[in-house]
């Protein structure tokens, strides 16, 4: 669903209800400006983002051996 910022100001309740069903693109001056989604959808997106970032970090991480970890901790 796409709505203008003016429509959002005129019908906030209806547009909030629509955002509970699916993303609502808010347009300003005819251009996409923001997206409104339900809180549950936002949490899903955030969890997917951080999960992907963690998987990437795990693949490229350089792990210390137990001995290196102990040396590192003792040198502090």
Residue pairs with C-beta under 8 A, 6 or more apart in sequence:
1 18
1 22
1 23
1 24
1 25
2 24
2 25
2 27
2 32
3 15
3 24
3 25
3 26
3 27
4 26
4 27
4 28
5 26
5 27
5 28
5 33
7 15
8 15
8 26
15 24
15 36
16 36
18 24
19 36
19 37
19 38
20 38
22 37
23 35
23 36
23 37
23 41
24 35
24 36
24 37
25 32
25 34
25 35
26 32
26 33
26 34
26 35
26 36
27 33
37 45
64 72
